[in-house]
Amino acid sequence: MKVLHSLDELAALNLPVHWAMGFFDGVHRGHRRVIESADTPGALRGVLTFAEHPLALLAPQKQPKLITPDFGQKRSLLAELGVQVLLELPFTRELAAMEPQNFLDALRQACPMAGISVGRNWHFGKGGVGDAAFVERYAAEYGVRACVQDMLLLRGERVCSSRIREALVTGDLPLAVEMLGHPFEIAGVVEPGQRLARQLGFPTANMRVHPQTVLPPAGVYEVQVSVEGAACRGIANLGLRPTIVEQRKVMRLETHLLGWQGNLYDHRLVVQLRRFLRPERKFASIEELRAQIAADIQRL
């Protein structure tokens, strides 16, 4: 998948593209319908998205936490859908001020446009006045395909990023995963810790959680991690480690991989949360914590 960041880079492509447009946080099942509809013979399947959530600029107080704040996560999910070109534009005030007509004109002039796929609730351009109906009119005028997808329903409930975020926050991981159509993942870089887990006999890969990540309740989870091409089962604690004395508490994911031996420092891991086991709690002693970790592992 070719990743581009500007219309100038796109101009060098010089190949027709059918664009799926959206922010696509989480790349959930509804998003997948939009992206898979970007399927015009002889054209590349492209995704046009933004490097930042538009509300981060337009209304920071309303900016939501994100399901996939890590660029690598979103790119991997898009690549799995057969996306051949990804245009990740920085969301700037200049871009926000563009009329929808001018935005699509600039895109079409930079590169041959074969089609446009959007969700029924997609809005873009100055004041958000560009909508699905505008896309259909534009496509008809310039002879390109328009594919507008209605909201996907799951047992009568709309599949959307905001509903998935709500399910995660309230601890309904099964519903979130069903709407996503793939496991919920947390990505990060493994960094050195206090090595306490190693002393306990359960070495962990210690990652700080991206501050913009929407998270399920703190606690212990059954997880799966891909390490050097192999899928490893494990157990992870998501939270603030209340038993451990620290000067500054930050949200961390500490993952113990079953049967894994090796150094993971500075490795980027993507950890799939598979099942909630218990809430995070403070233990009276390190020995009590050790016993609880052993008991948790026995539940896997």
C-alpha positions in Angstrom: 0.0 0.0 0.0 1.4 3.4 -1.0 1.0 6.1 1.6 0.9 9.7 0.5 0.5 12.9 2.4 -0.3 15.6 -0.2 -1.9 16.3 -3.5 1.5 17.0 -5.0 2.6 13.4 -4.1 -0.6 12.1 -5.5 0.0 13.9 -8.9 3.1 11.7 -9.3 0.9 8.6 -9.2 -0.8 9.4 -12.5 -3.2 6.4 -12.2 -7.0 6.4 -11.9 -8.2 6.0 -8.3 -11.6 5.1 -6.8 -11.6 7.0 -3.5 -13.3 5.9 -0.3 -13.5 9.0 1.9 -13.8 9.3 5.7 -11.9 9.4 8.9 -12.5 5.7 9.5 -11.6 5.6 13.2 -11.5 1.9 14.1 -12.0 0.7 10.5 -15.2 -1.0 11.6 -17.7 -3.1 9.7 -19.5 0.0 8.3 -16.3 1.5 7.2 -15.4 -1.7 5.5 -18.5 -1.6 3.3 -17.6 1.9 2.1 -14.0 0.9 1.4 -14.9 -2.3 -0.3 -17.3 -0.5 -2.6 -14.3 1.5 -4.0 -14.0 -1.1 -6.7 -13.9 0.3 -10.3 -12.3 -2.0 -12.9 -8.9 -0.6 -14.0 -8.7 1.8 -11.0 -6.7 1.6 -7.8 -8.6 1.2 -4.5 -7.8 4.4 -2.6 -8.7 5.8 0.8 -8.6 9.5 1.5 -8.5 10.3 5.2 -7.0 12.8 7.6 -4.0 12.5 9.9 -5.9 14.2 12.7 -9.5 14.1 13.7 -11.2 17.3 12.3 -12.6 18.2 15.7 -9.0 18.4 17.1 -8.8 21.7 15.1 -12.4 22.8 14.8 -13.7 22.1 18.3 -10.9 20.6 20.6 -13.3 20.4 23.5 -15.5 18.0 21.5 -12.7 15.9 20.2 -13.3 12.2 21.0 -10.8 9.6 22.2 -10.0 7.4 19.3 -10.2 3.6 18.7 -7.2 3.7 16.4 -5.1 6.7 17.4 -1.9 5.0 16.1 -1.3 5.5 12.4 0.3 2.1 12.1 -2.9 0.4 13.4 -5.2 2.1 10.9 -2.8 1.5 8.0 -2.6 -2.2 8.7 -6.4 -2.5 8.9 -6.7 -0.6 5.6 -4.1 -2.7 3.9 -6.0 -5.9 4.9 -8.9 -4.5 2.9 -6.9 -4.3 -0.3 -6.3 -0.6 -0.2 -3.6 0.2 -2.7 -3.1 4.0 -2.1 -3.7 5.8 1.1 -3.9 9.6 1.0 -3.4 10.9 4.6 -3.9 14.6 4.5 -3.1 16.9 7.5 -6.3 18.6 8.6 -5.5 22.3 8.4 -7.6 25.5 8.6 -6.9 26.0 4.9 -8.4 22.5 4.2 -11.3 23.1 6.5 -12.1 26.4 4.7 -12.2 24.8 1.2 -15.6 24.6 -0.6 -16.6 20.9 -1.3 -16.5 21.7 -5.1 -13.0 23.1 -4.9 -11.8 20.2 -2.7 -13.0 17.5 -5.2 -11.8 19.6 -8.1 -8.3 19.7 -6.7 -8.3 16.0 -6.0 -9.6 15.2 -9.5 -7.0 17.5 -11.1 -4.1 15.9 -9.2 -5.0 12.4 -10.3 -7.6 10.7 -12.5 -10.7 10.0 -10.5 -12.7 6.8 -11.2 -15.1 7.0 -8.4 -16.1 8.2 -4.9 -17.4 6.0 -2.1 -18.7 7.6 1.1 -21.1 6.8 4.0 -24.5 8.3 4.0 -23.5 10.5 7.0 -20.2 11.8 5.6 -19.7 15.5 5.6 -16.8 17.5 4.3 -15.7 21.0 3.1 -16.4 24.4 4.5 -19.0 24.2 7.2 -19.5 20.5 6.5 -21.9 21.3 3.6 -20.5 18.6 1.4 -22.6 15.5 1.9 -23.6 12.3 0.2 -26.1 14.1 -2.1 -23.4 16.5 -3.2 -21.0 13.6 -4.0 -23.7 12.0 -6.2 -24.3 15.3 -8.1 -20.6 15.9 -8.5 -20.0 12.3 -9.7 -22.8 12.6 -12.3 -21.5 15.9 -13.6 -17.9 14.7 -14.1 -18.7 11.1 -15.2 -17.3 9.2 -12.2 -19.0 6.5 -10.1 -20.6 7.4 -6.8 -21.2 4.7 -4.2 -23.1 5.9 -1.1 -23.5 3.3 1.7 -26.3 3.5 4.2 -25.5 3.1 7.9 -24.9 -0.6 8.8 -27.3 -1.9 11.4 -26.5 -4.7 13.9 -29.6 -6.1 15.6 -31.3 -2.8 15.0 -28.4 -0.7 16.3 -26.3 1.6 14.1 -22.6 0.5 13.7 -20.6 3.7 14.1 -17.4 4.8 15.8 -19.2 6.7 18.6 -21.2 3.7 19.5 -18.1 1.5 19.6 -16.3 4.0 21.8 -19.3 4.0 24.2 -19.3 0.2 24.3 -15.6 0.1 25.1 -15.9 2.7 27.9 -18.8 0.9 29.5 -16.9 -2.4 29.3 -19.0 -4.1 26.6 -15.9 -5.5 24.8 -17.9 -8.2 23.0 -20.3 -5.6 21.4 -17.3 -3.4 20.5 -15.5 -6.3 18.8 -18.7 -7.4 17.0 -19.2 -3.9 15.6 -15.5 -3.5 14.7 -15.4 -6.9 12.9 -11.9 -7.4 14.3 -10.3 -7.5 17.7 -9.9 -4.3 19.7 -6.1 -3.5 19.8 -3.8 -1.3 21.7 -0.5 -0.4 20.0 2.7 1.0 21.6 6.4 0.7 21.9 7.9 -1.5 24.7 10.0 0.5 27.1 12.0 -0.4 30.2 10.1 -0.5 33.5 11.1 -1.2 37.1 11.6 -4.9 36.3 9.3 -5.7 39.1 7.3 -8.2 37.1 10.5 -10.1 36.2 11.3 -10.3 39.9 7.8 -11.7 40.5 8.5 -14.4 37.9 6.2 -12.9 35.3 8.2 -10.6 32.9 6.1 -8.2 31.0 6.3 -6.0 27.9 5.6 -2.5 29.4 3.9 0.1 27.1 2.5 3.5 27.7 -0.9 3.9 26.2 -1.4 6.7 23.7 -3.3 9.4 25.6 -5.9 9.7 22.9 -6.9 6.1 23.0 -10.5 5.2 24.1 -10.1 2.5 26.6 -12.2 -0.2 28.3 -12.2 -0.4 32.1 -8.9 -0.8 33.8 -8.2 -4.4 34.7 -6.6 -7.7 33.6 -7.3 -9.1 30.2 -6.6 -12.2 28.2 -4.7 -11.0 25.1 -3.0 -12.1 21.9 0.1 -10.5 20.4 1.9 -11.1 17.2 5.7 -11.4 17.9 8.1 -12.1 15.1 5.3 -13.5 13.0 4.0 -15.9 15.7 0.7 -15.4 17.6 1.4 -15.5 21.4 -1.3 -15.8 24.0 -0.8 -13.8 27.2 -2.3 -11.8 30.0 -2.1 -8.0 30.4 -2.9 -5.4 33.0 -4.3 -2.2 31.7 -4.2 0.6 34.3 -2.2 2.6 36.8 -0.6 -0.2 38.8 -2.0 0.9 42.2 0.1 -1.7 44.1 3.3 -0.2 42.8 4.7 3.0 44.4 5.6 5.5 41.7 6.2 9.3 41.6 4.0 9.7 38.5 1.2 7.4 37.4 0.5 7.0 33.7 -1.8 4.6 31.9 0.1 1.5 30.9 -0.5 -1.9 29.4 1.8 -4.6 30.8 1.7 -7.8 28.9 3.1 -11.2 30.0 3.5 -13.5 27.0 3.1 -17.2 27.8 6.1 -19.1 26.8 8.0 -16.1 25.3 11.6 -15.6 26.1 13.5 -12.6 24.6 14.1 -8.9 24.7 11.2 -6.8 23.4 12.5 -3.4 24.4 11.9 -0.8 21.6 9.7 -3.2 19.7 6.3 -2.0 18.6 3.6 -4.3 19.7 -0.1 -4.5 18.8 -1.9 -6.2 21.7 -5.4 -7.6 21.0 -7.7 -7.5 24.1 -9.6 -10.8 23.9 -11.4 -11.2 27.3 -11.9 -9.2 30.5 -10.7 -11.3 33.5 -11.0 -9.0 36.5 -10.8 -5.3 37.6 -7.5 -3.7 38.5 -7.0 -3.5 42.3 -4.5 -2.6 44.9 -2.9 -5.6 46.8 -1.6 -5.5 50.4 1.7 -7.0 49.4 3.9 -8.0 46.5 3.4 -11.6 47.5 -0.4 -11.2 47.3 0.1 -9.7 43.8 2.3 -12.6 42.7 -0.3 -15.1 43.8 -3.1 -13.3 42.0 -1.1 -13.1 38.8 -0.5 -16.9 38.9 -4.3 -17.4 39.5 -5.1 -15.1 36.6 -2.9 -17.2 34.3 -4.6 -20.3 35.3 -7.9 -18.9 34.0 -6.5 -18.6 30.4 
